[in-house]
Amino acid sequence: MSAFITQQKAAGFAVELTCRTLGTSPSAFYHRATGVLSSRAQEDAVLLERIREVHRKNYECYGSLRVWKALARKGVDVGRGRVERLMAADGLVGAKRRGKAWKTTVADPAGSGLPDLVNRQFTADRPNATWVADFTYLKSWEGVGFFSFVLDVYSRRIVGWQLASHMRTDLVLDALKMALGTRPHGADVQLIHHSDRGSQYTSFDFTQTLEDHDVLGSVGSTGDAYDNAMAESFVDSFKTELIRDRVWQSRTQMELAVVEWVGWYNHDRLHSALGHIPPDEFETLYAVRSRFPLPS
């Protein structure tokens, strides 16, 4: 706009007339001509650096809503519309969900007789009431790796995980053992472990481990994605946020990347289903409420 007004001025048109026609002020034109940024523009430049930092530190996967929420948690008082405007102008966008993942599940039609105790109702009123599990893959130049996880339904926290070069039962069993070793369970109501009907989850070793720890095993009844929807959604987030187009040079680099992402996911990632707070913080709030319940 400034260039156009300058052209009109050179052609003999008064700046005031041109500005009035364009709906802008002559003083703004003359101020811009000095090359000095307005106080608003200077504030936008500082805010944009904060936005870029939040976006970068969160795997460049946050859209404007989560960036705005993250800034508020850091004490930055700014309108969401302003964040949207600055991100759009700078080309910053959230990570987009990808297509269907490579199928890794080899279903066991019999399911070892395990029932479906969840029935697509992925809710819990406390930690360690229901866990869901699944696994997926990621690539390095040295080959494909498989990432197995156990997720707490209440807080979406990753309570157990394992990375291996194979899809054998040990892959999912080691993730389960990590969860069993780090999380309390077996209180008044038995813990439910839910998965798809993959042969790894219905194997003798896996079901025996569940039984030995007094955990109720559960598998999807129909064998489609909806039977384990929360785990499927987590896999989608994992691929969208960590993997996308990344291919690591070595398994070691891949493993370190997964370790860092799991730590970020549990301690820092803002979850919309949890009121835009991280899983660890959500569980801490539960512990506080349980210890100091509000009067009825």
C-alpha positions as CSV (number, residue, x, y, z in Angstrom):
1,M,0.0,0.0,0.0
2,S,2.8,2.4,0.8
3,A,4.4,1.8,-2.6
4,F,1.1,2.6,-4.3
5,I,0.7,5.8,-2.3
6,T,4.2,6.8,-3.2
7,Q,3.5,6.2,-6.9
8,Q,0.4,8.3,-6.7
9,K,2.3,11.1,-5.0
10,A,4.9,11.0,-7.8
11,A,2.0,11.3,-10.3
12,G,0.9,14.5,-8.7
13,F,-1.9,13.2,-6.4
14,A,-2.0,14.5,-2.8
15,V,-1.1,12.0,-0.2
16,E,-4.1,13.0,1.9
17,L,-6.5,12.4,-1.0
18,T,-5.0,9.0,-1.8
19,C,-5.0,7.9,1.8
20,R,-8.6,9.0,2.2
21,T,-9.6,7.0,-0.9
22,L,-7.8,3.9,0.4
23,G,-9.2,4.2,3.9
24,T,-5.8,4.7,5.7
25,S,-4.3,7.6,7.5
26,P,-1.6,10.0,6.1
27,S,0.2,9.9,9.4
28,A,0.6,6.1,9.1
29,F,2.0,6.5,5.6
30,Y,4.6,9.1,6.7
31,H,5.5,6.9,9.8
32,R,6.1,3.9,7.6
33,A,8.2,6.0,5.3
34,T,10.7,6.6,8.1
35,G,11.4,2.9,8.3
36,V,10.7,2.8,12.1
37,L,8.4,0.0,13.3
38,S,5.4,1.1,15.3
39,S,5.2,-0.1,18.9
40,R,2.6,-2.7,17.8
41,A,4.8,-4.0,15.1
42,Q,7.7,-4.3,17.5
43,E,5.5,-6.2,20.0
44,D,4.4,-8.5,17.2
45,A,8.1,-9.2,16.3
46,V,8.9,-10.2,19.9
47,L,5.7,-12.3,20.2
48,L,6.5,-14.0,16.9
49,E,9.8,-15.2,18.4
50,R,8.0,-16.7,21.4
51,I,5.6,-18.4,19.0
52,R,8.4,-19.8,16.9
53,E,10.1,-21.1,20.0
54,V,6.9,-22.9,21.3
55,H,6.3,-24.3,17.8
56,R,9.8,-25.6,17.4
57,K,10.1,-27.1,20.9
58,N,6.9,-29.1,20.4
59,Y,7.9,-31.0,17.3
60,E,6.4,-28.3,15.1
61,C,3.1,-30.1,15.5
62,Y,1.1,-27.4,17.4
63,G,-1.6,-25.4,15.6
64,S,-2.6,-21.9,16.8
65,L,-4.8,-23.2,19.6
66,R,-2.2,-25.2,21.3
67,V,0.5,-22.5,20.8
68,W,-1.9,-20.0,22.4
69,K,-2.5,-22.4,25.3
70,A,1.2,-23.0,25.7
71,L,2.0,-19.3,25.7
72,A,-0.7,-18.7,28.4
73,R,0.9,-21.4,30.5
74,K,4.2,-19.4,30.3
75,G,2.4,-16.3,31.4
76,V,2.1,-14.6,28.0
77,D,-1.2,-12.8,27.9
78,V,-2.2,-12.5,24.2
79,G,-5.4,-13.0,22.2
80,R,-5.8,-16.2,20.2
81,G,-6.6,-14.2,17.1
82,R,-3.3,-12.4,17.3
83,V,-1.5,-15.8,17.6
84,E,-3.4,-17.1,14.6
85,R,-2.6,-14.0,12.5
86,L,1.2,-14.1,13.3
87,M,1.4,-17.8,12.7
88,A,-0.4,-17.5,9.3
89,A,1.8,-14.6,8.2
90,D,4.9,-16.6,9.2
91,G,3.7,-19.9,7.6
92,L,3.6,-21.8,10.9
93,V,1.0,-24.6,10.9
94,G,0.3,-27.6,13.0
95,A,1.2,-31.1,11.8
96,K,-1.4,-32.7,9.6
97,R,-2.7,-36.2,10.1
98,R,-1.4,-38.7,7.6
99,G,-3.1,-41.6,5.8
100,K,-3.6,-45.2,7.0
101,A,-0.6,-46.8,8.8
102,W,1.1,-49.9,7.6
103,K,-0.7,-52.9,9.0
104,T,1.3,-54.7,11.7
105,T,-1.4,-56.8,13.4
106,V,-1.7,-60.5,12.6
107,A,-5.1,-61.3,14.1
108,D,-5.8,-64.4,16.2
109,P,-9.4,-65.3,15.2
110,A,-9.9,-67.3,18.4
111,G,-8.4,-64.6,20.6
112,S,-7.5,-67.3,23.2
113,G,-11.0,-66.9,24.6
114,L,-10.4,-63.4,26.0
115,P,-13.5,-61.2,26.2
116,D,-14.0,-57.6,25.2
117,L,-14.3,-55.8,28.5
118,V,-14.2,-52.3,27.1
119,N,-16.8,-52.4,24.3
120,R,-15.4,-49.2,22.7
121,Q,-15.9,-47.2,25.9
122,F,-12.5,-45.7,26.4
123,T,-13.2,-43.8,29.6
124,A,-11.9,-44.2,33.2
125,D,-12.4,-42.4,36.4
126,R,-9.0,-43.0,37.8
127,P,-5.5,-43.9,36.8
128,N,-4.7,-47.6,36.4
129,A,-8.2,-48.7,35.8
130,T,-7.9,-49.4,32.1
131,W,-4.8,-49.6,29.9
132,V,-4.8,-49.9,26.1
133,A,-1.9,-51.3,24.0
134,D,-0.7,-51.6,20.5
135,F,2.5,-51.2,18.4
136,T,3.6,-49.6,15.2
137,Y,6.7,-49.2,13.1
138,L,9.4,-46.6,12.3
139,K,12.4,-46.6,10.0
140,S,16.1,-46.0,10.0
141,W,18.8,-46.6,7.4
142,E,19.7,-49.7,9.4
143,G,16.2,-51.1,9.1
144,V,12.7,-51.0,10.5
145,G,12.0,-50.7,14.2
146,F,8.8,-51.5,16.1
147,F,7.5,-49.4,18.9
148,S,5.1,-51.0,21.4
149,F,3.3,-49.0,24.1
150,V,0.8,-49.2,26.9
151,L,-1.4,-46.2,27.5
152,D,-3.4,-45.3,30.6
153,V,-7.0,-44.5,29.5
154,Y,-7.6,-42.0,32.3
155,S,-4.6,-39.7,31.6
156,R,-3.4,-40.8,28.2
157,R,0.0,-41.3,29.8
158,I,2.5,-43.8,28.3
159,V,3.0,-46.1,31.2
160,G,5.1,-48.7,29.3
161,W,6.9,-49.0,26.0
162,Q,9.5,-50.9,24.1
163,L,11.4,-50.6,20.9
164,A,12.7,-53.7,19.0
165,S,13.6,-54.9,15.6
166,H,10.9,-57.6,15.5
167,M,7.2,-58.1,16.1
168,R,7.4,-61.1,18.3
169,T,5.6,-61.4,21.6
170,D,8.6,-60.1,23.5
171,L,8.0,-56.7,21.9
172,V,4.6,-56.2,23.6
173,L,5.4,-58.2,26.7
174,D,8.4,-56.0,27.6
175,A,6.1,-52.9,27.3
176,L,3.6,-54.6,29.6
177,K,6.3,-55.5,32.1
178,M,7.6,-51.9,32.2
179,A,4.0,-50.7,32.9
180,L,3.5,-53.4,35.6
181,G,6.8,-52.5,37.2
182,T,6.3,-48.7,37.4
183,R,2.5,-48.4,38.0
184,P,0.4,-49.4,41.1
185,H,-2.5,-51.6,40.2
186,G,-4.8,-54.2,41.7
187,A,-6.8,-51.9,44.0
188,D,-10.5,-52.3,44.7
189,V,-11.2,-52.8,41.0
190,Q,-9.1,-55.0,38.9
191,L,-7.0,-53.3,36.1
192,I,-8.1,-54.1,32.6
193,H,-5.5,-54.4,29.8
194,H,-7.1,-54.0,26.4
195,S,-5.6,-54.6,22.9
196,D,-6.6,-55.7,19.4
197,R,-6.7,-59.4,18.6
198,G,-3.1,-59.6,17.5
199,S,-1.4,-62.9,18.0
200,Q,1.2,-61.3,20.3
201,Y,-1.5,-60.2,22.7
202,T,-3.3,-63.5,22.7
203,S,-0.1,-65.6,23.1
204,F,0.3,-67.9,26.1
205,D,3.3,-65.9,27.6
206,F,1.4,-62.6,27.4
207,T,-1.9,-63.9,28.8
208,Q,0.0,-65.8,31.5
209,T,1.8,-62.6,32.6
210,L,-1.6,-60.8,32.8
211,E,-2.9,-63.6,35.0
212,D,0.2,-63.7,37.2
213,H,-0.3,-60.0,38.0
214,D,-4.1,-60.2,38.5
215,V,-4.8,-58.1,35.4
216,L,-7.9,-58.7,33.3
217,G,-7.1,-59.3,29.7
218,S,-9.4,-57.8,27.1
219,V,-9.3,-57.9,23.3
220,G,-11.6,-56.3,20.7
221,S,-14.6,-58.4,19.8
222,T,-14.8,-57.6,16.1
223,G,-11.2,-57.0,15.3
224,D,-11.5,-53.6,13.6
225,A,-9.9,-50.3,14.4
226,Y,-12.8,-49.0,16.5
227,D,-12.3,-51.8,19.0
228,N,-9.0,-50.2,20.0
229,A,-9.7,-46.7,18.9
230,M,-7.7,-44.9,21.6
231,A,-4.6,-46.8,20.8
232,E,-5.1,-46.3,17.1
233,S,-5.5,-42.6,17.7
234,F,-2.2,-42.6,19.7
235,V,-0.4,-44.3,16.9
236,D,-1.7,-41.6,14.5
237,S,-0.3,-38.9,16.9
238,F,3.0,-40.8,17.2
239,K,3.4,-41.0,13.4
240,T,2.2,-37.4,12.8
241,E,4.3,-35.8,15.5
242,L,7.5,-37.8,15.6
243,I,7.9,-39.7,12.4
244,R,6.2,-37.8,9.5
245,D,9.0,-37.8,6.8
246,R,11.8,-38.5,9.2
247,V,14.2,-41.4,8.6
248,W,17.1,-41.8,11.1
249,Q,20.5,-42.9,10.0
250,S,20.9,-45.5,12.8
251,R,18.9,-47.4,15.3
252,T,20.6,-45.6,18.1
253,Q,19.4,-42.2,16.8
254,M,15.9,-43.6,16.3
255,E,15.9,-44.9,19.9
256,L,17.0,-41.6,21.3
257,A,14.3,-39.8,19.3
258,V,11.7,-42.1,20.7
259,V,12.9,-41.7,24.3
260,E,12.8,-37.9,23.9
261,W,9.4,-38.0,22.3
262,V,7.9,-40.2,25.1
263,G,9.3,-37.8,27.7
264,W,7.8,-34.8,25.9
265,Y,4.5,-36.6,25.4
266,N,4.1,-37.5,29.1
267,H,5.5,-34.3,30.7
268,D,4.9,-31.4,28.2
269,R,2.4,-32.2,25.4
270,L,-0.9,-30.5,25.8
271,H,-3.8,-32.8,25.3
272,S,-7.2,-31.4,24.3
273,A,-9.0,-34.3,26.0
274,L,-7.3,-33.4,29.3
275,G,-8.2,-29.7,29.2
276,H,-4.9,-28.8,27.4
277,I,-2.6,-30.0,30.1
278,P,0.1,-32.8,30.0
279,P,-0.7,-36.4,31.3
280,D,1.6,-36.1,34.3
281,E,0.0,-32.9,35.4
282,F,-3.5,-34.4,34.9
283,E,-2.5,-37.3,37.2
284,T,-1.0,-35.0,39.8
285,L,-4.3,-33.1,39.9
286,Y,-6.1,-36.4,40.4
287,A,-3.8,-37.3,43.3
288,V,-4.4,-33.9,44.9
289,R,-8.2,-34.1,44.6
290,S,-8.1,-37.7,46.0
291,R,-6.1,-36.5,49.0
292,F,-8.0,-33.3,49.6
293,P,-11.5,-33.8,48.1
294,L,-13.8,-30.8,47.7
295,P,-16.6,-30.5,50.2
296,S,-20.0,-31.7,48.8
